Amino acid sequence: MRVIEAQVTITLADGTIRREQWRLLTSLLDPARHPARELVDLYHERWQAETTYFSIKATMLNGRVLRSRSLEGLDQEVYALLTTYQALIRAAGDAVATRPGLDMDRISFTVLLQSAADQVTTAHGILPATPGDLTGAIGRAILDALLPARRRSRLKARTRKNPTSKYGPNAGQRPATAQTYTFRADITFLEHGLSTRQHR
């Protein structure tokens, strides 16, 4: 186990500065292959799993609920959603592979899903024009509608969903609107163990 300690500073657009001490535990032990700063900078990408859940729940299901009234039926629906999601991501991955250096984060899942649905509906251009063409109609559609190369950094405003929320005591402690921010991490190399960290 490798422990990386970092002091993270976030400066909001309104001038507010927030500092937190992070301890990142990782099984990536080689500091030459996996520098501490790089791991801290990439740490936010752990939330991409949440993006997957959102894509399935909000985009693919479009607010609908699972219809099955049995455990076996629910299993079947969930596996169908996961299989479809994986097939879509594979199609996007094949398209991205045709453009070296293109980040998968630039693919719009909404465009990906709609272009795939159009292919199923129209059944046009399903077979590739040439045997080695991995892009296909779906790939061309998503490559023609890429998201911006660098998304703007922002801190999402947090709100309570209802007056009886258990998070009520935190009301007013977060920005009321989304703000841009700058991120800076100072890495500490520890030679004599960890310093104590203040409990919240």
N, C-alpha and C positions, 0 to 999 in steps of 0.2 A: 504494500500500500504506500502511496506517495501522497504527502500532504502539501498543498500549496496555500499559503496565506497571502491574502491581498487586501489592500485598503482601496475600496472602490469609491470614487467621487462622482456624483451626478450633479451637473449644473443645469438647472431649468432655465427656460427662456426668460422667466421673470426675475432671474438673478438668485433664486433660492438654491442653496447648496446642500446636498445631502451626502453624508459619508457613512459607509458601513464597512465593517471588517468581515471578510469572507474567508472561509476555509473550504477549499475544494479538495476532496479525497478522490483519487483516481488510481486505476490499475495500470495506467500508462507510465511506466517507471523511468524510461530513458529521457533525460532532460534535453539531450541533443536532438532526438527525433521529435519530441513533443515538448517544446519550450513552455515554461509556465505562463508567460504572457499570452501566448497563442491559445492555451487552454482556457484561461480566464476570459479572453475576448470572445471565444466561441461558446462559452457556457450558456449564453442566452438561447442558443439553438436547441437546447434540451426541450424547449417548449414546442418544437415542431411536431411532436406527438399530438399535442393539443390541436394543432392545425389539421391533422388527419381526422381527429374526432369531429372537428367543426365541419370539415369537408363532407364527411359522411352524413352527419346529423342535419346540418343546415342546408347544404347544397344538394346532395344526392336525395335525401329524404324530403327536402323542401318543407320541413315542419310537420310532415306526416308522422304518425306513430306506427310501430310494427303492428300488423293485423292479426297475427296468429294468437290463438287462445290455448295453445299447448306448448309445453317445453320443447318438444321435437320440432314444432313449427317455428318457434322462435329461433332455435338453433339453425334451422334451414335459412331463415331470412337473414340472420346475422352473417352466416357464412357466405350467402349470396352477395351481400353488401361488401364484405371484405374482399371477396374474389373480384368483384367488379372494380372496386377501388384499386386493387393491385394491378389488374389488367390496364386500367387507365394510366396509372403511374408508369407501368412498363412502356406503354406507347409513348408517353411524354419523355421517358428516359431515352428511348430509341431516337426520337426527334432531336433531343438535346445533344446526343452523341454525334450528330452530323455537323455540329458547330463547336469546334474545340474552344474551351474557355467559357462557354455559356453556362450560367448558374441555373440549377433547377428552380431556384426561388423566383425566377422571372417568368415561370409558366403560370398562366391563369387557370386555376382548376375549373372555374365556371366555363371558360371557353373550351377547355378540354372536354368537360362533360357534355356541353351542348353540341360540339362537333361530333362526338361519338354517338350521341342520340340521333343527330341528323343522318349519320351513316347507317344506323339501324333502320331508320324510317324510310330513307330514300333508296338504300341498297345500291348506291352509286359509287363507283371507284373503290370498292372493297378490296379487290385484288390489286397488288402493286403494279405499276406500269412496267417496271423492270424487276427481275428476280432479286437484285441486291438493294432495292429501294425500301429502307426501313422507315422512311418518313411517312409516306402515305398521305391520304387526305386529312386525317386527324392531325398528324404532325405538321403538315403545311398550315393548317388553320391556327394551331397554337403558336407556331413560329412567326406568323403574320400579326399576332396580337400579344407580343411580349410585354410584360410589366416593366416599369422603369428599371434601369441598371442598378441604381442605388436608392432604396426606399428611404424616405425621410425618417430620421429618428424621432420618436415621439414617446411621451409618457402618457398612457391612457388614463383619462380621468376615471376614478372609481366612484360608483354611486350605490346607494342602498336600494334594494329591490322593493322593500316594503317597510312600513314604519315599525314593525315588530321584529326586524332583522336583529340577529344576535351580534351583528357588527355595528350596531348603533353607536356605541361609545367612540368609534373611530370617525364618526361623521365630522366633516370639516377639517380633517387633518390631511386630506389629499387635495390636489388641484381640482378646481371645479370644471376646467376644460382641459383638453389634451394640449400638451406643450412639447416643443422640440427640446432636445437636451444634448449636452456633450458628455462623453463618458471617458473617465481616466482611471486606470488601475495601476497602483504602485505595488510591485511584487517584493515580498520579504523572503530572503533565504534564511532558513533557520538552521543553526548549528547545534543548539543546545535545547532542543525540545520546543514545545509550544508555550506561548505566554497565555496567561489566563484571559478569558474573554468575559466581558460583562454580560450577565444574564438579563433578559428583558422582563 
